[in-house]
Amino acid sequence: MFSILADFDLLFQKQARLGNHRMFITHSTIPFLILVIFSILLGNLLIFACSLSYLSHIFIDTIDWGTNLLYTPKKLVGLKILIPKNENDEFSKILKNYNNPYSFFNFRYYKSKTILSLELFVFVLMIISIIYLALEFIYFITFYILAIFFHVFFHSRLKKLESH
């Protein structure tokens, strides 16, 4: 559940370089390294586990659109399977076709069977991990379900906005 913290930077997306929240330091490996240092200094395995959870979010983000893995200027790293190389050059033109530029990202994400399969896999892995490693935290699933409802609600609002 700690991995979701990386996406709180969505609240400041308009201030992000290129309007992309993945350009913030929160989508780099730097917060992970800070957490690892704290876990070592404090001798706390829970903080270390949280750092791994955070890192998993960052690496998963490299698959779809890429992320600013090393916090380098204007450089997204990753497979970026949702944006073919031929679209990189015309990206600003593509975004102008939408009332809200975020609609492009959202629609492309939810139309990808690969991404949705990965989401399902991660969800199942989370459930299995909680059941076998920490059943007392089974209520964390509630937060995940709330996050899914938020995404579906936001997706439906974007669809309505783009249909007009």
VOGU-3710 file (C-alpha; in Angstrom, 3 decimals, decimal comma):
1> mfsiladfdl> 0,000/0,000/0,000  2,953/2,333/0,553  3,553/2,351/-3,188  0,521/4,544/-3,812  2,279/7,511/-2,171  4,220/8,126/-5,374  0,996/9,163/-7,108  0,067/11,894/-4,649  2,101/14,121/-6,942  -0,905/14,005/-9,292
11> lfqkqarlgn> -2,277/16,838/-7,176  0,519/19,034/-8,527  0,546/17,774/-12,115  -0,007/21,238/-13,607  3,238/22,432/-12,004  5,206/19,448/-13,305  7,728/19,727/-16,096  5,897/19,054/-19,372  2,686/18,696/-17,319  3,728/15,149/-16,461
21> hrmfithsti> 3,639/14,150/-12,805  6,175/11,419/-13,533  8,810/14,109/-13,994  8,696/14,907/-10,254  11,318/13,561/-7,864  8,557/11,391/-6,374  8,701/9,239/-9,511  12,427/8,635/-9,274  14,458/6,203/-7,196  15,510/8,973/-4,798
31> pflilvifsi> 12,619/8,507/-2,288  13,396/4,766/-2,317  17,050/5,442/-1,484  16,079/7,839/1,322  13,776/5,208/2,823  16,495/2,544/2,586  18,940/4,844/4,388  16,379/5,498/7,141  15,651/1,786/7,463  19,363/1,040/7,888
41> llgnllifac> 19,949/3,892/10,347  16,918/2,921/12,421  17,333/-0,835/11,933  13,690/-0,995/10,917  12,573/-3,767/8,544  9,116/-2,239/8,127  10,602/0,920/6,616  12,707/-1,274/4,334  9,585/-3,186/3,232  7,851/0,165/2,553
51> slsylshifi> 10,827/1,245/0,436  10,496/-1,911/-1,684  6,789/-1,258/-2,101  7,525/2,302/-3,243  10,181/1,050/-5,665  7,736/-1,471/-7,140  5,431/1,413/-8,103  8,276/3,283/-9,794  9,372/0,232/-11,779  5,830/-0,650/-12,807
61> dtidwgtnll> 5,465/2,930/-14,068  8,429/2,378/-16,379  6,359/-0,159/-18,306  3,470/2,012/-19,523  4,655/5,616/-20,067  8,052/5,613/-18,446  9,198/7,554/-15,420  11,992/9,855/-14,369  13,854/6,956/-12,799  17,088/8,787/-11,979
71> ytpkklvglk> 15,550/12,287/-11,766  17,321/13,553/-14,837  16,089/16,626/-16,699  13,414/15,879/-19,313  14,213/12,175/-19,527  11,592/9,463/-19,050  13,010/5,956/-18,823  11,286/2,645/-19,461  9,574/0,395/-21,953  6,873/3,009/-22,597
81> ilipknende> 4,657/0,455/-24,318  1,689/2,838/-24,501  3,410/5,369/-26,724  5,052/4,115/-29,899  8,262/5,863/-30,957  6,574/7,320/-34,057  4,143/9,234/-31,808  6,904/10,874/-29,745  7,585/13,509/-32,398  3,917/14,426/-32,827
91> fskilknynn> 2,964/14,182/-29,175  1,891/17,812/-28,770  -0,322/17,516/-31,884  -1,960/14,368/-30,523  -2,743/16,023/-27,191  -4,413/18,975/-28,928  -7,116/16,581/-30,162  -8,447/16,265/-26,605  -10,402/18,690/-24,433  -8,280/17,524/-21,520
101> pysffnfryy> -4,783/16,255/-22,448  -4,957/13,726/-19,608  -7,750/11,979/-21,533  -5,207/10,674/-24,031  -3,182/8,979/-21,303  -6,223/7,676/-19,505  -7,903/6,213/-22,595  -4,701/4,651/-23,896  -4,047/3,093/-20,470  -7,486/1,526/-20,057
111> ksktilslel> -7,612/0,233/-23,636  -4,386/-1,736/-23,170  -4,975/-5,411/-22,444  -1,317/-5,730/-21,434  -1,608/-3,014/-18,804  -4,936/-4,285/-17,490  -3,480/-7,799/-17,255  -0,509/-6,429/-15,330  -2,882/-4,575/-12,983  -4,825/-7,777/-12,365
121> fvfvlmiisi> -1,608/-9,722/-11,759  -0,365/-7,156/-9,222  -3,745/-7,194/-7,462  -3,740/-10,990/-7,177  -0,122/-10,924/-5,986  -1,090/-8,355/-3,335  -3,989/-10,513/-2,114  -1,828/-13,635/-1,931  0,958/-11,735/-0,151  -1,428/-10,312/2,427
131> iylalefiyf> -3,062/-13,678/3,074  0,217/-15,552/3,488  2,433/-12,885/5,041  0,208/-10,469/6,944  -3,417/-11,506/7,235  -3,958/-8,837/9,894  -3,643/-6,240/7,103  -6,403/-7,712/4,932  -8,359/-4,462/5,395  -5,749/-2,749/3,139
141> itfyilaiff> -7,665/-4,249/0,236  -10,353/-1,663/1,000  -7,916/1,141/0,122  -7,045/-0,571/-3,140  -10,726/-0,940/-4,030  -11,316/2,742/-3,210  -8,425/3,668/-5,503  -9,972/1,581/-8,293  -13,323/3,352/-7,826  -11,523/6,703/-7,982
151> hvffhsrlkk> -9,854/5,703/-11,259  -13,121/4,465/-12,780  -14,928/7,636/-11,673  -12,184/9,839/-13,157  -12,169/7,769/-16,371  -15,947/8,137/-16,757  -15,695/11,922/-16,233  -13,027/12,159/-18,935  -15,160/10,083/-21,313  -18,097/12,427/-20,722
161> lesh> -15,868/15,491/-21,253  -14,460/14,140/-24,517  -17,862/13,084/-25,881  -19,053/16,716/-25,947
//
